Amino acid sequence: MRKAIRCLLSLAVLIGTASAGTASATAATAAQPKATDIKDRILAIPGMSLVQEKPVDGYRFFVLNYTQPIDHQHPSKGSFQQRLTLLHKSVDRPTVFFTSGYNLNTDVRRSEPTQIIDGNQVSMEYRYFTPSRPQPADWKKLTIRQAANDQHRIFKALHRIYDQNWISTGGSKGGMTATYYRRFFPDDMDGTVAYVAPNDVNNKEDSAYDRFFRTVGTAQCRKDLAALEREALLRRGEIVNRYTKWAQDNKKTFKLVGNIDKAYEVLVTDLVFGFWQYQPAATACPEVPKKTATTDELWKWIDKVGGFDSYTDQGLERNLPYYYQAGTQLGEPSYKYDHLKDLLRYPGINNSRTFVPRDIPLHFDKNAMRDVDRWVRHHGERMMFVNGEWDPWSSEPFRLGSGSEDSYVYKVPGGNHGSNIAKLREADRKAATEALLDWADVDAPQGAEAAPLAPYDKKLDKRDDSQMQMLRP
């Protein structure tokens, strides 16, 4: 419908101007200024500055800084520089607004929606992830509403240049971010694709995670993982000694968690979550070490699945903004590990309060996620949620309601936290692709089946694994 209206308007303009005559048209064309280089147009935006332009075939790619208010309700009270990238294809193509919800990867990457609609891509670093962090940092200004305002200001600034349809997207916390943005600014985007985005409506009720871990995968795989976790704690002394040497060699510290023994216990209790979040279960289940495994084998597997850096001071600092938001608005999963009770020394420490410095207060807003959930169910339009059947984060998904229009929820069979449209069942993949193309107001080639308009490029479409060892969304 939107496409048809625009075509009718274009036709009316064409008919109305045809009678002006060739001479008038030629004169008008001659009077128009020459087109300005796209970089100059972007940098003419107040507050926009260039960090770097990188060469890429078929595109222009810019790393940029944009001046943002620390507090959008009181813009006179200071500003900070927020990083973003812009993958420019053409001002006549639609644009995808991508965010990971974390740091910005300044390598050239296309998100799946960008490939499908063959468009431009704007990627934003989430506020308070370095270097997009005000100094000094007033943590009370790290909210989903402030972040949505960041995104809204960038959209308004760039929409003057890129005036075709826009799609917001992101995976995991980025999918959450794309959804929150639509809640506060529902008319900015023409559609949203949120991948593997958890929806923790009631942070005190997490039984869905316990049900997930009781039923996911095969009984044998679940049994092997439980035995592995026990074995990791039974060999605590030996592995912590090795962990201590590793930390010394790599200049890692554990002041925030308390000590290295606590960090190790948190890491072990997270292993089952990390396994199902990222490991390809079909091949990874047979590789779970048995009780007879050597300590070397255990060490390598734990590092692969959990990452020994995860709960060091250095590892936690990188993701401090996430832990702060988990403890103030987003919520976080809690799940039982009864099979480990007799081996735990520090039960109850696996939560955001442990990972955020004590001089930063955490006051949880129980209404933040409930508000977003209500909006999605009662007012959300052109929303798409793609989840993974075997992804722990899909235990508490976004759900549609009576007011959700032209919106869809899809699930990848056996999919983990890397689930996407391409991995859906064929009928779902086609339906999701067609919906996205419609929202972007672009047509597939005549007679072609629903497929990405841009061919796969191994450089541009390489998966971003920068968050792969973090056991968080």
N, C-alpha and C positions, 0 to 999 in steps of 0.2 A: 504493500500500500504506500509506504513512504517513497519507494522508488517510482511508483506510478505517478504520484503527485508531483514529484520533482520533474519527471519527464514532461508532464502536461504544462508545468510552468515554463520549462525550457522551450516547448513548442510555441506557447503564447508569445514569449519574448521574440522568438524567431519570426513569427508571422507579423508581429507589430513593427519590427525593424526592417523587414524586407522592403517595404515601400519607400524607405528613405533614399534608396538609389545607391548605385555603385560608387558614385563620386563622393557622397557623404560618408559612406563606410570607409573609403580610402583615406579621407581627410581625418576621420576620427582615429583610425589606426596610426596614422603618422603622428598624431598629437600625443599618443600614449608614450610614457617614458619607457625606456628599455628595461627589461626584466633585471632585477637585482640578484646577485649571487645568493644562494640559500643561506650560506654562512653569515653574510652581511644582514640578511633579514632576521635571522635568529638573534644575532648579537645586537641588533637595534632594539630588542625588547629590554625595557628598563630592569636592571638587576641581573641580567644574564651576562655571563662572561665565559670565555673559552679557556679550558684547561689544555685540551689537545685535540687535534684531528688525526684520525688513524685511517690509513688506506684500506679499502675493501672493494672488491669487484662488484659493480652494479649498484653501489650505494655511496652515500657520504656518511661518515660516522664521526660524531662529535662527543667528546667528554666535556661537560659543562658544569658551572656553578650557578646557582640561582639564589638571590638574597631573599630569605624568608623571615617573617616575624617570629620571634620566640613564642609570643602569645598572640594569636590571631585576634583575640578580643581586645587586646591593648597593644597594637602594632608599634606604638611609640616607645615601648619599653624594651628595646633591643632587637637585634637580628642575628642570624647566622647564615653561613653558606651551606646550601644543600646541593649535593652532587646529583647529577643525572646524566644520562647518555641519550643521544638521539641518532637512530639509524634512519637516515633519510633515503626514501626511494623516489617519491614524487608527491607534490602537493595535491595532485589529482587522485591519489590513492587514500583509502581509509587508514586510520592510525590505531595502533594497539598501545595501551598504557599499561606497562608491566611494572610490578614491584615484587621483590622476593620477601619483603617485610623485614629484611636484614640489611647487611652491607650491600653495596653496589658492586657487581662484577663489571669492570671496565673493559673486559675483552668483548669482541664483537660476537653477539649471540642473538639468534632469533627465537622468540617463544613460539610454541606450536600455533597459537592463533595468528601470529604474524606470518608464518609460513602458509597457513590455510587461506588467508585473505589476501596474501601478497601485498602487504602494506608497509607503512612506516612503523617504527617502534620507539616510544619514549620509555625509558627505564629510570625509576626514581629510587634513591637511597632513602631508607626509612630514617626519620629524625632520631637523633641521639646515638645512632651507630656512627662510629668514627670513620671519616673526619667530619661528618655532618652533625656535629654536636656543639651546642652553644658552650662557651666558656665564660664564667663558670656555669655548670649545668644545674638548672632549676628543674629537678625531676618531676615536680608537680605538673609541668607543662608537657610531659610525655603521656599523651592520652590519644585514644582512637579518634576523637573529634579534632584535635590539633593536627594529627597526621592527615586526616581527610581534608582539612583546610589547605595543608601543603599541596596535596594533589590537585585540589580545585584551582588554586592559584596558578600552578604550572599549566593545567589544562586551558584556563582562560587566556593565559599569555600566548600559548602556542596555537590555540584554535584560530587565532587571527590569520595564521599562515596555513595551517592544516585544517580546512573547513569541511572536509568530508566526514563520514561517520567514524566514531571512536568506540573502541572495545576495551574495557578494563579486564586485566587478568593477573594471575599470580598463582603460585603453588604453595601449599602449606600455609605458613603465616602470611605469605603473599596473597593467597586466595582469601584468607580472612580479611586482609587489608582491602582487597578489591571489593569485597562485600560491604565492609564498613563504609567505604567511600560512597557506594551507591546509596546506603541508608541515609547519609547526611546530604548528599547531592544527587538525588535520583535522576535528575534530568541532564546531567553532564554527559553520560555515556549512553550509547545506543544498545549496549549489551554487555554482559559480564560472564566470563568463564573462570570459575574458581575451582582449582584442582586441590584435592585431598585436604580440604579446609575443615578443621574441627570446629564444633559449635558447643561450647561448654556453658549451657544455659544455667545450670545449677551446680556451682563448684563444689558443693558439699555432698552431691549425689553422683558417685562415679561407679556404680555397680555395672554399668555397661562395659567397662574395661575388664572387670572380673569375668563376665560372661564371655567376652571375646577370647580371653586367654584360656578359658576352659574348653573352647570349641574350635579354635583356629587350627587349620592344617590337619595333620593326622595325629592319632593318639600316640604313635611311636615317636614322632618328632617332639611333641609336647613333653613326653617322658624323658627323652634324651636331653632336652634343654633344662628341665628341672634338675636332673642328675648332674649336669655340667655346672650349674650354679652352685649346687651343694659342694661339689668337688673344688670349685674355685675358692670357696670359703674355708673348706677343710685344709687347703694348702695355703691359707692366708699368710702364715709366717714366712714361708719360703718366697712367695710371690711379692709380698710387701718389701722384703729385703731387696729383691731384684728391682722393684719399683723405686725404692729409695736411691739406689745407685743410678737408675735411669734419670731420675729427677735431678740428681746432682750433676750428672754429665750434661743434661740439657737445660740447666739453670731454671728449673721449675720449682715453684713454692706452693704451699697449701695453707696459708694463713686464714683465708676466708672460710674454707670448710672446717678448719680446725687443726687437722693433721693428716698425714698421708694414709693412716689406717682408716680414717673416716672416708676419705676420698675413694679408697679402694672398695669399701663396703657399698657406697652409693653406686659406684660403677658396676659392681656385680648385680645389685638389685635392678639395674637398668638393662641388663643384657637381654632378657627375654623381649623387652620392648624394642630395643635396637635391632634384634634379629628379625622380627616380623616387620619392622618399619622399612628396612632397606635390603635385606638379603633375599636373593631369588630362591624362594623356598624349595622349588623342585630340585635344584642342585645343591642347595646349602644344607638341607636337613641331613642328608647322609654324611656331611662333613663335620657335623657337631662332634667334638672330641668325646671319647668315652672315658670312664674312670681309669682305664689303663693308660691313658695318654701321658706322655712325658710333660714335665712342667714347661719345657720349651714350646710344645704344641699348644698347651693351654694359654701361655703368654701371647703367642701369635694370634690365636683365635679371639681372645679377649680384646686385644688391640684392634683387630680388624672390625669387630662388631661394635665395640664400645668406645675405643680410643682412650689411651692412658692420659692424654692431654685434657680430656673433657672437663675434669674437676680440679685442675690446677688453677692457681690464681690467674695465670695468663690465659688459659682457655675460657674461664668464666668471664673475664673482663671483656673479651670480644663480644660476648652475648649478654652482657649486663642489661641492656635495654629490654631484651626479651624477658629476662627473669623479673625485671621490675614490672613490666606490663602483666605478666602472668600473676604476680602477687597483688595487682591493683585493679585489673579489669578483665583480662582474658580468661583467668582460671587456669587450672593445670590438672592433669590426671593423677589420681592416686589409685593404687591397686594393691591387692593382697598378695603376699608371698609366704603363705603359711608353712610351706615346705622348708623355709629358711629360718623360721622363728628361733629355733634353738641355737643357731649359729650367729645371730645378729648381736652386735654390741651397741649399736646406736639406732634403734628403731625410731622411725618418725622424722629422720633428718633429710629425707629425699624430697625437698620442696623449695620453693623460691626464697623463703626467708633465710635458708642456709646459704644461698648463692648471691644474695644482695648484701652489701656492707651494712652493718648495723646503724651507721649514721644516716642512712637513707630510709625514712619511714615507709612502711607499706600499709596502706589502708584500703581494704578491698571494697569495690563498688559492685554490689551484687545485682544492680539493675542494668549495668552496661550491656551485658550479653543478652539479657532478657529483652531489652529494647530492640536490639538488632534482630533477634529471633522473631519477635512479633512483626517487625517491618517486613522481613522476608516472607512470612506466611500470609500476611494480610495486604501488603502493598507492593511486593517485589515484582518487577516486570523484566522480561528478557534476561533471566538469570539461569546459568547452567552450572551445576555442581557435578564434578567428576571424582568419584571415590574409588578406593581399592578394597576388594573383598577381604584381603588379608593384611590390611594396613591398620594398626592399632588406633590411629587417629580417626579412622572412619567409624569408630565405636559410637561417637557422639557427633553425627553429621548434621548439616543443615537440612531441614525438611520444608517442603512446600505446603501451602494451605489454600483455603478457598479464595484468597485474594491474590495468589501468585499467578500472574498472567504470562503466557508464552514463556514458561520456565520449565526446567527439566533437571532431574537427578539421575545420573548414570553410575553404574558400578562395574569396574573391570574385574572379571572373574579371576580369582587368584592373584589379583593385583596388589602391589605394595605401595609405598609412599611415592613411587615414581610413576603412578598410573596417569594415563592421559587419553585423549580421544582416539589416537591411533591404535590403542590396545583394547578398545571396546569390542564387544561382539559386532559383527559386520553390520547388522541392521541398526544397532545403536550408533555405530561410527558414522554411518551415512546420515542418519537423522540429526546427529549433533553437528556434523559438518554443514549440512544444509541450513540448519538454524543459524549457525554462526555466519555463513555467507549472506543470509537474508538480513541479519542484524547489521552487518557491515555494508549492506546495499551494493553488493557486487555479484556478478553472474559467473557461473561456471561456463566453460566452453560449450557450445551447442552440442548436445548429444552426449556429453561426457558425464560419467557417474560422479557423485560427490567425492571430491578429492582435493587436497591442497592445491591452490593455484600456483604456488611457487614450488619448483622441483627441489627435492632434498639436496642440501649442501653440507658435506661432512664438516666443514669449518664453521659455518654459520649456525648449524642446527645441532652441534655437539652438546650433549647434556651437561649442565652446570652442576658439578659435584662439590661445590664449595661448602655446602652444609651437610654433606653426606655422613660425617662422623658425629654429628650433633644429634643426641637423642631427644630432640624437641621439634615442634612443627616448623 
